């Protein structure tokens, strides 16, 4: 690995530019070369998978301003091509898959027969999780099954030639689950991990924080920090569990992993507990505008590519970052060296 790293760095430094002049693009090019074990890395058929699931807590309205039904409505919007993630993936030639991980609706009776559903993956584990204010969100078997389902989806997509993947999510109430997971793993107080999600006002935010403190205490989450399966069982969501498995399979398949925002990074925290080396494959798309995401990135010791104040989810940050990643690979493979261009590296620069 050190030999390849040195060769890649030499190749980067010999391009017709001052050393380091392409900034993070140089870091990305080096990283992708190491992931793919080659001096000529490629980005092939990049894809984003949006995992959707409902949360039992959402029925109470304590952590979410929008009703639970919005999850299913937005999934239909994804399938019909009308959401932000559809716009960005179309623009940037990225494949988009939508997964029903555990939405509280039967989509068979909802989807118009004229709509193309070839990239809609029905992997429903249940009609949403339990209300974790009362009982565990999922049982242990459901957690394992969801994680394995996420792995299976990735393994099938790899067979189609995809080597670069990003994950998005949809689930009313899932920023609350992500905040609980973040707090348990990072040991930061709930207040520092909890944001406005889909747009709660100050009064609703206070109720959300109070509710999550009650949940944290009830499930003794401070004792679950190093046990990701147990943490998912207590307060997770099917889309978060499935994403956790997808991260692990992407790492095992030596894929370039583009990490999106707050909820996607919460799932990565869980994957990182299981496989600490996973960060080697991760490129962090952006800093979310959601409270807590910057602290997550600091905890992981990583630097994101963009800071656009986004907090939409859906994998939108990853969709915008993938063209930058392509640019890094392109300069490495296509830019001339000083020798090839007959340019003096001393007199010109």
N, C-alpha and C positions, 0 to 999 in steps of 0.2 A: 504493500500500500504506500509506503514512504517513497519507493522508487517511482510509482505512478504519480504521486502527488508532486514530486520534484519535476517530473517531465511535463506535467500539465502546467505547473507554475512557470516553467521556462518558456513553454509555448505561448502562454498568455503574455509574459513579459516581452517576448520578441515581436509582438504585433506592432504595427506602425502607429504607435502612440506613446506618450510618456508612461512609465510604469505607474500603475494604479489609477490612471486617468479615467477609466470606466467604472471606478468605484465598486458598488455592490454587484454590478454585472460580472466583474471579474471573480468575485467571491462565489457567485451562483454558478458560473461556468466551471470553476474548480470543483465545487460541491457535486454538480451533476456528473462530471467526469468520474469522480470517485464512486458515486452511487452505481454508475453503470460499468465501472471498471474498464474505462477506455479513454483514449485521448481524443476520440471523435464521438462525443455523446449526441443523442438525438432526442427530440420531443415528438413522440408518435401518437397520433389520435388522442390528444388530451381530452379528458372527460371530467365532468362534475356530476356527483350523485347527491340529490337532495333526499334526505331521509325525513319522513313525516310520522309524527305520533302524537297522540293525545295524552294529557295528564289529568288524573282524577281530581287533583287540587283545583283545576281550572273551573270546575262546576260550582265552586264556592264563591268565585269572584274576588277572593282575598288577595290574589297575586297578579291579577290580569284585568285590564280594562275592557278587553274584547271577549265575547263569548266563545266557548269551546268550538262552536260550529264553524268558526272562521278557519280552523285548520283544514277541514275538508274542502271548504270553499276555495282556499288558496291552492290546495292540491289540484283541484279541477282547473284552476287558472294556469298552473304549471303545465298540465297535460294539454290544455288548449293553446298554450304558447303566449299568454298575455302578461306574464309577470316580468319583473326586472331581470331575473336570472335568464329568462328566455331571450330577452333583448340582447344581453351581453354575450351569452353563449353563441347566439346566431351571428352577431357582429364579429366575434373572434374565432369562429370556426371550431367551437368546442362542443363535443357530444354532451348531451344532457340526459340523465336518467333520473326518474322520480320513483321513490320507493315508499310504498305504504308499509311502514314498520308496525304501526298500531294505531291507526286512525279510527275514531268512533263512528264509522259509517260503512255501509256496504257499497263500494264503488261500482259494482257490476250493474246496479240499477240506476246509476247516476251519469254514466259516461255516454255521450252521444255516439251512436254506432259509426258515424262518419269521421270521428276523430281517430288519428293514428295513435295507437297505444303500444307500439312496439317497444318503446323505451320506458314504459310504465311497469314497474316490477311490483307485483303483489306478493308481499312477504309478511303479511299481517300476523302478528303474534297474539294479539288480543284486541278488544275494542277499547284500547287505552289502558293506562295504569290505574291502580287503586289510588284513593286519596291518602297521601302519606301523612296527613294530619291525624288519621285514624289508625291505619295499619301500614305495613310495608307496601311500597309501590308495586313490587313484583316479588314472586318467590324465586328461590335460587335456580330452579329448573328453567324458568322463563328467562332469567338473565343469561344463562348459558346458551339457551336456544337462540336468543337474539344476537348474541355475540357471534355464534357460529353462522347464523344467517348472513351477517355482515361480511364475514370471511368468504362465504360461498359466492356472494355477489361479486366481490373483487376478483376471485379466482376465475370466474366466468368472463369478466370484462378483460382480464389479462389475455385470455385466449383470442380476443378480437384485435390484439395488437396495441392496446393502450399501455403506455409506460409512464404517464403523468396523470395524477388524479387529484381532484379537490372535492371536499365534502361540504354540503350545505344542509340546512335543516328547516323544518317547519313544525311548530307545535305550540299552540297557545299555552302559556305557563312554563315553557321550557327554560326561560331565563332564570326562573326561580330555582328549578332543579340544578341548573348550571352553577348558580351562586352557592347553593348548599354543597355541591361537589367541590367547588373551588375552596370554600372556607374549610372544609374537612381536610383537604390535601395540603393547602398552603398554611393552614392554621391562622389565617387572617380573620378578623372579626366579620360577622355577617354584614355589618354596615358598610365595610369596605369592598364587599363582594357583590352587593345588591344594587342594581341600577333600575332604570325606568322601563326596561323591556320594550314593549310596543307602545310606550308613551304614557305611563301613569303620571298623575299630577302629584304635588307634594303630599297631600293628604293620603292618597292611595299608596305612595311610596312608603310612608310611615307605617301603614297597615301591613304592607308587604314585608317590611323588615321585621315587624313584631311577629307576624305569622311564621316567618322563616326561623326566627330565634326559638319559637315554641317547637317547631319541627326538629331543629338541631338538638335541642335539649331532650326531646322525647326519644329520639333515635340514638342519642349519645354518639353523635357523628365524630366527635374528637377521638373516639376509640376505633373508628373505621377507616382512618386516613390511609393506612397502608394496605387495606384490603378492598381493592376496586370492585370485586364481585359483590361483596357485602354492601358497599356503598351504593352501588347501582340498585341492589335489591331494596334498600331502604328508601331512596329518594330519586332514583333515576327515571329515565323514560325509555321507551322502546327504541326511539330514534337515536338516543344518546348511546344506548348499549350496542345497537347495530353499527353505529359509527365507530365505536371503540373496536369492535371486531374488524371492521373494514380497514382501520388504520393498521392493525397488526398484520393483516393479510397483505396490505400494500407494502409494508416494510419487508415482509418475507419474500415478496416478489420483486424486490429491488426497484420499486417504483419511486418516482419523484412525487412527493406528497406536498400539496399546496394547502396550507392551513388557513382557514377563513377566520371568523370572528369569535365572539364570546362563547357561544354554545359549542361550536366546533372545537375550540381550544380546551373547553372543559372536558370533552370526550378524549382529547389528546392527553390531558393530564392523567386520565385513567389508563390509557394505553401506555403512557410513559411509566406508570407504576408497574405494569406487567413486563414491558420491554424497554429498559432504560436507553438502549442504543437507537431507538426510533428517531430521535432528533437528528441523527446523521442524514436522514432522508427528507427532512422537513424544511420547506421554505415557507416563511410566514408572510402571508399576503399583505396584511395591513393591521394597523391599530384601530380597533373598533371604537366608536363613540360611546359604547356601553360602559358604564361604571364597572371597574374591576379588570377589564381586559388588559390594560397596560400593566397592571400588577401581575397578572398571569404570565405575560411575556417576560417581565423582570424575573419572576420566580424561575422560569425555564432558562433564563440567560440568553435570550434570542433577540434579534433585531428584525423588525418587520420592514417590508419594502415600501409601504405606502401609509399615509395618514390623511385620510379624506373625510374624517368625521362620520363614516358610515356606521350604521347599526341596524341594518335591514335583515341580515342573515341570508338564507337561501343559497349561500355560496357566492354571493355577488362580488365580494372582495377578491376571491380566488379567480373569478372569471376575468376581472380587470388586471390581475397580476400575471396571468399566464402569458400574455403577449410580451411582457418584460422578460419572463423566463425564456421564452423563445428567442428573444433578442440576444440574451447571454450566450445561448448555444450557437446562434448564427455567427456572432462575431468570432467565437472560438474556431469555428469550422471554415469561415469564408473570408475573414479579414487577412490581408497579406502580412507577411513578416517583413522586417526591414530588409532582409536578404532577398526575399522574393520581389519586393518592390524597388530594389536598388536604391533605398533611401538610407542615408547615414543616420545612425541612431545618436550620434554625438552633435554634429553641426546643426541639424534641424531642431533638435530639442535640447 
